Amino acid sequence: MSLLEQIKTSKDIKQLSRKELKLLAGDIRERIIDVVSKNGGHLASSLGAVELTLAIHTVFDLPKDTLIWDVGHQSYAHKLITGRNDVFDSLRQYKGISGFSKIKESPYDGFTVGHSSTSISAGLGVCYAKYLSQDKSDVISVIGDGSLTAGLAYEGLSQTGDLKRNLIVILNDNEMSISHNVRALSSFLSRTFSAKSFQSMRNQFGAFLKSLPKIGDDVYNIAKRSEESFKTFITPGMLFEAFNFDYFGPIDGHNLDHLIDILKNIKNPKDPVLLHVTTVKGKGYEPAEKNPVYFHGVGSFVVDTGESNNTSNGVPSYTQVFGSQMVKLAKTNEKIVAVTAAMPEGTGLIEFSKQYPDRFFDVGIAEQHAVTFSAGLASRGLKPVVAIYSTFLQRAFDQILHDVCIDAHPVVFAIDRGGIVGEDGPTHHGLFDYSYLRCMPNMTIMAPKDENELARMLVTAFNHNGPVAIRYPRGTGMGVQIEDHPRPLEMGKAQVINEGDDLLIIAIGKSVCEALKANKSLKDRDINATIINARFVKPLDTDLIIEYALKIKKIIIVEDHVLDGGFGSAVLEMLTDNDVTGFSLKRIGIKNEFVEHGPQDVLRRDYGIDSTAIVNAALKLHGNTIE
């Protein structure tokens, strides 16, 4: 039995010697690599945090003490030593354990997370709640250096320092978030001096001062008293001390002995403490150390080589289509610029960044800034494209409404990962964008049924003098040919892609594909459907939809989105406002609930938004027995 198999709870960690802890770190890495190679997941981040995890569990009394991971993608080692090793094979699998920290999953998970930069604010809230209930246990927030590019982290630091609560913040500094960190803060955090080099410099300088005639000893003593100030100046401590934190570090985040010793020293602090540890992303697995960006969030792979198990069918993903079209369009339009929030790879903008470095901006994990920055660019005649995942664009709601829409600045929002995303679960599904964008005046919202339509929508967006959101799903396209010179769409015009007298199906985006699949089954049952590819959530093609709703009284509206305030709501509101009555209508979408993690096809089936759900809704409208 391996050491890891003997660990059932965090308390078992405390019984191990430091030598055994180091052996356990190896077992943990092997287990993580083995499972992630099959299931996919966030590999590099978790491998880099193994020793830090073990040190925290050795020193603190979890779960009485509260541990909060920022984002949570580095928490796999934490899961393995808190009673989840036996179910770790189900990581990110349908009905298995989450890839992030989750309160409902384990009492050891101090907060449910998935988005960046929340750990300090949440930790302060937990810390102050404990203070009010006279609970003197510790609260530890572990945050990566990438997460410190978001303003929320500084809001948390500021109030923590102001309240002088005893929060322990551990900065896990690996000089990366998802992609390589950008901006001044990254450079500041990288200003670290090794203990050896600092010691050598100090000794040489001290010898020089002492050699000065008459005043040497006095000057040396003054310099000695200034040493701590000097260390603070040349390390990031100056920043955190300004927030009233006691700063310690930087220390080697893979040296278990040092980690345990310093954590013991800072345990039960009276004031806020920040411990700065430096780690290597992907530590212990050479392919991940060499390519931490790829292994940040990876699919299944061959352990021996690190090569992907996924075989390409030759059909590009929507992300790839967006990226290639951006490069193509930027060649003939010098006003096009691209903005992303720490995800140039994930949003398909790497090639654009290489070809047009002066027109590409990675602002770090700062979605709010990305949007307002883009509004500023647009106000002076540029055509900025803000490429952000749907789930992360939620963080910039006010900036879209206030800074973009009020003056109708021509900012294009390329919203990747719209709809069901998959194994990352409820924190990452893009199921709310129609609702939060549809209510904004001046906003146009489009969703393509295939990759050629995505290309056409980009051209349409650049031709429009106002804000436009283009929302597209994760995964490969339909395999259709993309026009050499994509034509713009007529604003607000839908497309009829099948004619039938028995049923009207109005679909948007990814759901058009499901409607087409359903239509084949319906024809076998002598139900002939008209299928409308809406293309636009806003503005709707009012004339076309009303024309068919007056002719065909059985209607199904399909969307890969929550029903509340979504596309179906928009159609219903429009029909009501135009006094169209006498129809039977079924809306298909996600109910008012969060969708768990799992394969996209399985989730669409179980949450009732796939072709089978459309067929069953049609049969019910026609009084037939459902499948």
C-alpha positions in Angstrom: 0.0 0.0 0.0 1.4 3.4 -1.0 1.6 6.2 1.5 -1.2 8.0 -0.3 -3.6 5.0 0.1 -3.0 5.3 3.9 -4.2 8.9 4.1 -7.9 9.0 4.8 -8.2 12.5 6.3 -6.0 15.6 6.8 -5.2 14.4 10.3 -3.2 11.5 9.0 -0.8 13.9 7.4 0.3 15.1 10.8 1.5 11.6 11.8 4.1 11.5 9.0 7.7 12.5 9.3 9.1 15.1 7.0 10.9 12.3 5.0 7.6 10.5 4.6 5.9 13.8 3.5 8.4 14.1 0.7 7.7 10.5 -0.4 4.0 11.3 -0.2 4.5 14.3 -2.5 5.8 11.8 -5.2 2.8 9.5 -4.7 0.4 12.5 -5.1 2.1 13.6 -8.3 1.9 10.1 -9.8 -1.8 9.9 -8.9 -2.7 13.3 -10.3 -0.8 12.6 -13.6 -2.4 9.2 -14.0 -6.0 10.5 -13.5 -5.6 13.7 -15.5 -4.0 11.8 -18.4 -7.3 9.9 -18.7 -9.9 12.5 -17.7 -8.2 15.8 -18.6 -8.1 18.6 -16.2 -5.8 21.3 -14.7 -2.6 19.5 -14.4 0.3 22.0 -14.2 -1.3 24.1 -11.5 -2.0 21.2 -9.2 1.5 19.7 -9.7 3.1 23.0 -8.7 1.2 23.2 -5.4 1.8 19.7 -3.9 4.4 20.6 -1.3 2.5 23.8 -0.3 -0.6 21.7 0.2 1.2 19.2 2.4 2.7 21.9 4.5 -0.6 23.6 5.0 -2.3 20.4 6.1 0.7 19.6 8.4 0.6 22.9 10.2 -3.0 23.8 10.3 -6.0 22.1 11.9 -8.3 21.6 8.9 -11.2 21.8 8.5 -11.5 23.7 11.8 -9.1 26.1 10.3 -10.5 27.2 6.9 -8.5 26.8 3.7 -9.7 28.7 0.6 -8.1 28.1 -2.8 -8.3 30.8 -5.4 -9.9 29.5 -8.6 -9.4 26.0 -7.2 -7.6 24.4 -10.2 -4.6 23.8 -8.0 -6.5 21.8 -5.4 -6.1 18.3 -6.6 -3.5 17.4 -4.0 -5.8 18.9 -1.4 -8.6 16.6 -2.6 -6.4 13.5 -2.5 -5.5 13.9 1.2 -9.0 14.9 2.4 -10.9 11.6 1.8 -11.3 11.8 -1.9 -8.5 9.5 -3.2 -10.9 6.6 -3.5 -13.1 8.6 -5.9 -10.4 10.6 -7.6 -10.8 8.6 -10.7 -14.2 10.3 -11.1 -12.5 13.8 -11.3 -14.5 16.0 -13.7 -16.6 13.0 -14.8 -20.4 13.1 -14.9 -21.7 12.8 -11.3 -18.0 12.5 -10.1 -16.0 15.0 -8.0 -15.5 18.5 -9.2 -12.3 19.9 -10.7 -12.6 22.8 -8.3 -13.1 23.4 -4.6 -16.8 22.9 -3.7 -18.4 23.4 -0.3 -21.0 20.7 -0.9 -18.3 18.2 -1.8 -16.2 18.3 1.3 -16.0 20.1 4.7 -12.3 20.6 3.9 -13.3 22.9 1.0 -13.7 26.3 2.6 -15.4 28.0 -0.3 -16.9 27.1 -3.7 -14.7 28.6 -6.4 -14.0 28.6 -10.1 -13.4 32.2 -11.0 -10.2 34.1 -10.3 -9.3 36.5 -7.4 -12.1 35.7 -5.0 -10.1 34.0 -2.2 -9.0 37.1 -0.2 -12.4 38.7 -0.1 -14.1 35.4 0.8 -11.3 34.7 3.3 -11.8 38.0 5.0 -15.5 37.4 5.2 -15.0 34.0 6.9 -12.3 35.5 9.1 -14.6 38.3 10.4 -17.5 35.9 10.9 -15.2 33.8 13.1 -14.1 37.0 15.0 -17.8 37.9 15.7 -18.4 34.3 17.0 -15.2 34.3 19.1 -13.7 31.5 17.0 -10.0 31.9 17.0 -9.2 29.4 14.3 -7.2 30.4 11.3 -8.3 31.3 7.8 -5.8 30.7 4.9 -6.4 32.1 1.4 -4.0 30.7 -1.3 -3.9 32.9 -4.3 -1.8 32.7 -7.5 0.2 35.6 -8.9 -2.0 35.6 -12.0 -5.0 36.2 -9.8 -3.3 39.4 -8.5 -3.9 41.0 -11.9 -7.5 41.4 -11.0 -8.8 44.4 -9.0 -10.9 42.3 -6.7 -7.8 40.9 -5.1 -6.7 44.4 -4.1 -10.2 45.3 -2.8 -9.8 42.3 -0.5 -6.3 43.2 0.5 -7.4 46.8 1.2 -10.2 46.0 3.6 -8.3 43.2 5.3 -5.5 45.7 6.1 -8.1 48.3 7.2 -9.9 45.9 9.5 -6.6 44.4 10.7 -8.1 40.9 10.8 -5.8 37.9 11.2 -6.1 36.5 7.7 -3.2 34.5 6.3 -2.7 35.0 2.5 -0.3 32.7 0.7 0.8 34.0 -2.6 1.7 31.1 -4.9 4.0 32.8 -7.4 4.9 30.7 -10.5 5.1 33.7 -12.8 2.1 32.5 -14.6 -1.7 32.4 -14.5 -3.0 30.5 -17.5 -0.8 32.2 -20.0 2.4 34.0 -19.1 1.6 37.0 -16.9 1.7 40.4 -18.3 1.9 44.0 -17.1 3.9 45.7 -14.5 2.8 43.7 -11.5 4.3 40.5 -12.9 7.7 42.2 -13.3 7.4 43.5 -9.7 6.6 40.0 -8.3 9.6 38.7 -10.2 12.0 40.9 -8.3 13.3 38.3 -6.0 16.8 37.9 -4.5 18.0 34.4 -3.5 19.1 34.1 0.1 22.6 33.2 -1.1 23.1 36.2 -3.4 21.6 38.6 -0.8 23.9 37.2 1.9 27.0 37.6 -0.3 26.0 41.2 -1.2 25.4 42.0 2.5 28.7 40.6 3.7 30.7 42.4 1.0 29.0 45.7 1.7 29.4 45.3 5.5 33.1 44.7 5.1 33.4 47.8 3.0 31.6 50.0 5.6 33.7 48.7 8.5 36.9 49.6 6.6 36.0 53.3 6.5 38.3 55.2 8.9 36.8 56.5 12.2 33.1 56.3 11.1 33.1 52.8 9.8 31.5 51.0 12.8 28.8 53.7 13.3 27.8 53.6 9.6 27.7 49.8 9.7 25.3 49.8 12.6 23.0 52.2 10.9 23.0 50.1 7.8 22.3 47.0 9.8 19.2 48.6 11.2 18.1 49.5 7.7 18.5 46.0 6.3 14.9 45.0 6.7 13.8 48.2 4.9 16.2 47.5 2.1 14.9 43.9 1.7 11.3 45.2 1.7 12.3 47.7 -1.1 13.9 45.1 -3.4 11.1 42.5 -2.9 7.4 42.8 -3.4 7.0 43.2 0.4 6.8 47.0 -0.1 3.5 46.5 -1.9 1.9 44.3 0.7 3.2 46.2 3.7 1.4 49.2 2.2 -1.8 47.2 2.7 -0.9 46.7 6.4 0.1 43.1 5.9 3.2 41.5 7.5 5.1 40.2 4.5 7.3 37.1 4.6 9.3 35.7 1.7 9.9 34.9 -1.1 10.6 31.3 -0.1 11.0 28.1 -2.1 7.5 26.6 -2.4 8.9 23.1 -3.0 11.1 23.0 0.1 8.8 21.2 2.6 11.1 21.8 5.6 11.1 25.6 5.1 7.4 25.8 4.3 6.5 23.9 7.4 8.8 25.9 9.6 7.6 29.3 8.4 3.9 28.3 8.5 4.3 27.3 12.1 5.9 30.7 12.8 3.0 32.7 11.2 0.2 30.5 12.5 -2.4 32.4 14.7 -1.3 35.9 13.7 -2.7 39.0 15.3 -2.6 41.0 12.1 -2.9 40.2 8.4 0.0 38.1 7.0 1.2 37.4 3.5 3.6 34.6 2.8 5.2 34.7 -0.7 6.2 31.3 -2.0 7.7 30.7 -5.4 6.8 27.5 -7.3 7.2 25.8 -10.6 4.1 25.1 -12.6 4.0 21.5 -13.7 6.6 20.5 -11.1 7.7 16.9 -11.3 6.3 16.1 -14.8 8.8 17.2 -17.5 6.3 17.8 -20.3 4.2 20.1 -18.0 7.3 22.0 -16.8 8.3 22.6 -20.4 4.9 23.6 -21.6 2.8 24.8 -18.6 0.4 26.7 -20.8 -0.7 23.6 -22.7 -0.9 21.5 -19.5 -2.8 24.2 -17.6 -6.1 22.8 -18.8 -5.4 19.6 -20.8 -7.4 16.8 -22.4 -6.4 13.2 -22.1 -2.7 12.5 -23.0 0.0 9.8 -23.1 1.9 9.9 -19.8 5.2 8.9 -21.2 5.3 11.6 -23.8 2.7 14.1 -22.9 1.2 13.9 -26.3 -2.6 14.3 -26.7 -4.8 11.3 -27.1 -7.4 13.4 -29.0 -7.4 12.9 -32.8 -8.5 15.7 -35.0 -11.3 15.2 -37.5 -10.0 18.1 -39.5 -12.9 20.4 -38.6 -11.7 23.6 -36.9 -13.2 24.7 -33.6 -15.2 27.9 -33.4 -12.3 29.4 -31.5 -9.9 28.6 -34.3 -12.3 30.0 -36.9 -12.6 33.2 -34.9 -8.8 33.5 -34.6 -8.2 32.9 -38.3 -10.9 35.3 -39.4 -9.5 38.0 -37.1 -6.1 37.7 -38.7 -7.7 37.8 -42.2 -10.0 40.8 -41.5 -7.2 42.8 -39.7 -5.1 42.7 -42.9 -7.6 45.0 -44.7 -8.9 47.0 -41.7 -6.1 48.7 -39.7 -8.7 49.9 -37.1 -9.3 46.3 -35.8 -7.6 45.6 -32.4 -8.0 42.6 -30.2 -8.3 42.6 -26.4 -8.3 39.5 -24.1 -8.1 38.9 -20.4 -5.2 36.5 -19.8 -6.3 34.0 -22.4 -4.7 34.6 -25.8 -4.4 30.8 -26.4 -7.9 30.0 -25.1 -9.6 32.7 -27.3 -7.6 31.8 -30.4 -5.7 35.1 -30.7 -2.1 33.8 -30.6 -1.6 34.3 -34.3 -3.1 37.7 -34.2 -0.8 38.7 -31.4 2.2 37.6 -33.5 1.2 39.3 -36.7 -0.2 42.5 -35.1 1.6 43.0 -31.8 0.8 46.7 -31.6 -2.9 45.9 -32.1 -3.1 43.1 -29.5 -3.7 43.6 -25.7 -3.6 41.0 -23.0 -4.8 42.9 -19.9 -4.4 40.0 -17.4 -7.3 38.7 -15.4 -9.1 42.0 -15.5 -12.3 41.7 -17.5 -13.7 44.9 -16.2 -10.7 46.8 -17.4 -10.7 45.0 -20.7 -14.2 46.3 -21.5 -13.7 49.9 -20.4 -10.3 50.0 -22.1 -12.0 48.8 -25.3 -14.6 51.5 -24.9 -11.9 54.1 -24.8 -10.3 52.6 -27.9 -13.6 52.7 -29.7 -14.4 56.2 -28.7 -11.4 57.3 -30.8 -12.3 55.4 -33.9 -10.8 52.0 -33.4 -12.7 48.7 -33.8 -11.8 46.7 -30.6 -12.8 43.1 -30.3 -13.1 41.9 -26.7 -12.5 38.1 -26.7 -13.6 36.6 -23.4 -15.4 33.4 -22.3 -19.1 33.9 -21.6 -18.7 32.9 -17.9 -15.9 35.5 -17.4 -17.6 38.3 -19.2 -20.3 38.2 -16.5 -17.7 40.0 -14.3 -17.9 43.1 -16.5 -21.6 43.6 -16.6 -21.5 47.2 -15.4 -18.7 48.2 -17.8 -20.6 46.8 -20.8 -23.7 48.6 -19.8 -22.2 51.9 -18.5 -19.0 52.4 -20.6 -20.0 50.7 -23.9 -23.7 50.8 -24.3 -24.7 54.3 -23.1 -22.7 55.9 -25.9 -23.1 52.9 -28.2 -19.4 52.5 -28.7 -18.6 50.0 -31.6 -17.0 47.4 -29.4 -17.3 43.8 -30.6 -17.7 41.1 -27.9 -16.5 37.7 -29.1 -18.1 35.5 -26.5 -16.5 32.1 -26.6 -17.7 29.0 -24.6 -21.4 30.1 -24.9 -23.8 27.5 -23.6 -23.0 24.1 -22.1 -19.2 23.9 -21.7 -18.6 20.5 -20.2 -16.3 19.1 -17.4 -15.5 22.4 -15.7 -19.1 22.6 -14.4 -21.4 25.3 -13.0 -18.7 28.0 -12.6 -17.9 27.8 -16.3 -21.0 27.1 -18.3 -21.9 30.1 -20.4 -25.7 30.0 -19.8 -26.5 33.5 -18.8 -25.2 35.9 -21.5 -28.4 36.4 -23.6 -30.2 37.4 -20.4 -27.6 39.9 -19.1 -26.9 41.4 -22.6 -30.4 41.5 -23.9 -31.6 44.1 -21.4 -28.9 46.6 -22.5 -30.0 49.4 -24.8 -28.0 49.7 -28.1 -26.7 46.1 -27.8 -26.9 43.7 -30.8 -26.6 40.0 -30.1 -25.9 37.3 -32.6 -25.2 33.5 -32.4 -24.0 31.4 -35.4 -25.4 28.0 -36.4 -22.0 27.1 -38.0 -18.5 28.4 -38.6 -19.3 30.2 -41.9 -22.0 32.1 -40.1 -19.5 33.1 -37.4 -17.2 34.5 -40.1 -20.2 36.4 -41.6 -21.2 37.7 -38.2 -17.7 39.1 -37.6 -18.0 41.1 -40.9 -21.4 42.2 -39.9 -20.2 43.4 -36.5 -17.3 45.5 -38.0 -19.8 47.1 -40.4 -22.1 48.1 -37.6 -21.6 51.4 -35.7 -22.5 50.2 -32.2 -21.8 47.4 -29.7 -22.2 43.8 -31.0 -22.0 40.5 -29.1 -21.3 37.3 -31.1 -21.8 34.3 -28.9 -20.5 30.9 -30.0 -20.0 27.4 -28.4 -17.0 25.4 -27.3 -15.9 22.7 -29.7 -15.7 22.0 -33.4 -17.9 23.5 -36.0 -20.3 21.8 -38.4 -17.6 21.2 -41.1 -19.1 23.7 -43.5 -17.0 25.6 -46.1 -16.1 29.1 -45.0 -16.5 31.7 -47.7 -13.3 33.3 -49.1 -14.9 36.7 -48.6 -17.7 36.3 -46.0 -20.7 38.5 -46.7 -22.3 40.6 -44.0 -25.7 39.5 -42.8 -28.7 41.9 -43.0 -29.1 43.3 -39.5 -31.8 41.5 -37.6 -32.8 39.1 -40.4 -33.4 35.4 -39.6 -33.1 32.5 -42.0 -35.7 29.8 -42.9 -33.8 26.6 -43.4 -36.7 24.2 -43.7 -40.4 24.5 -44.7 -43.3 22.5 -43.1 -46.9 23.2 -42.1 -47.2 21.1 -38.9 -44.7 22.7 -36.5 -42.6 25.9 -36.2 -39.2 25.5 -34.6 -37.3 28.7 -33.8 -33.7 28.0 -32.8 -30.6 30.0 -32.2 -26.9 29.2 -32.3 -25.9 25.6 -31.4 -29.5 24.7 -31.0 -30.1 25.0 -34.7 -28.0 21.8 -35.2 -30.2 20.0 -32.6 -33.4 21.2 -34.4 -32.1 19.8 -37.7 -31.4 16.5 -36.1 -34.9 16.5 -34.6 -36.4 17.3 -37.9 -35.2 14.0 -39.4 -37.0 12.0 -36.7 -40.2 14.2 -37.0 -40.4 13.5 -40.7 -40.5 9.8 -39.9 -43.6 10.5 -37.8 -45.2 12.6 -40.6 -44.6 15.9 -38.7 -43.3 18.5 -41.1 -41.5 21.4 -39.4 -40.5 24.9 -40.5 -37.2 25.6 -38.9 -36.1 29.2 -38.4 -32.4 30.0 -37.7 -32.9 33.2 -35.8 -29.3 34.4 -36.0 -30.2 37.4 -33.9 -31.3 37.4 -30.3 -31.5 41.2 -30.6 -33.0 42.6 -32.7 -35.4 39.8 -33.5 -36.7 39.3 -37.0 -40.2 40.3 -35.9 -41.8 40.3 -39.3 -40.6 36.8 -40.2 -41.4 35.2 -36.9 -44.9 36.8 -36.7 -45.6 35.7 -40.3 -44.9 32.0 -39.4 -46.5 32.1 -36.0 -49.8 33.3 -37.6 -49.7 30.3 -40.0 -48.3 27.6 -37.8 -49.9 27.4 -34.3 -47.6 24.8 -32.7 -44.3 26.4 -31.8 -41.1 25.2 -30.2 -38.3 27.7 -29.2 -34.9 26.1 -28.6 -31.8 27.7 -26.9 -28.6 26.5 -25.2 -29.2 29.0 -22.4 -31.3 29.5 -19.3 -35.0 30.1 -20.0 -35.3 33.0 -17.6 -34.8 36.1 -19.7 -33.3 34.2 -22.6 -34.0 33.9 -26.3 -37.4 32.2 -25.8 -38.4 35.0 -23.5 -37.5 37.5 -26.1 -39.7 35.8 -28.7 -42.6 35.4 -26.3 -42.4 39.1 -25.3 -42.3 40.1 -29.0 -45.4 38.0 -29.9 -47.3 39.3 -26.9 -46.4 42.9 -27.7 -47.7 42.4 -31.2 -50.9 40.8 -30.0 -50.2 37.4 -31.6 -52.3 34.8 -29.8 -53.9 31.4 -30.3 -50.7 29.4 -30.5 -49.4 26.5 -28.4 -45.8 27.0 -27.5 -43.0 25.1 -25.7 -39.7 26.7 -24.7 -36.7 24.4 -24.5 -33.7 25.6 -22.5 -32.1 25.3 -19.1 -34.4 25.7 -16.1 -33.5 28.0 -13.2 -30.7 25.9 -11.9 -27.0 25.5 -12.2 -25.7 22.7 -14.6 -23.2 20.3 -13.1 -20.0 19.1 -14.9 -19.9 16.4 -17.5 -19.6 15.7 -21.2 -21.5 18.2 -23.3 -23.7 15.7 -25.1 -24.6 14.0 -21.9 -25.5 17.3 -20.2 -27.6 18.4 -23.2 -29.5 15.1 -23.0 -30.0 15.1 -19.2 -31.0 18.8 -19.0 -33.4 18.4 -21.9 -32.0 20.7 -24.6 -31.0 18.1 -27.3 -32.7 16.8 -30.4 -34.6 14.2 -28.4 -36.1 16.9 -26.2 -37.3 18.7 -29.3 -38.9 15.6 -30.7 -40.6 14.9 -27.4 -41.9 18.4 -27.2 -43.2 18.2 -30.8 -45.0 14.9 -30.1 -46.6 16.3 -27.0 -47.8 19.4 -28.9 -49.4 17.0 -31.4 -50.9 14.8 -28.7 -48.7 11.9 -29.3 -46.8 9.7 -26.9 -43.3 10.9 -26.2 -40.2 8.8 -26.5 
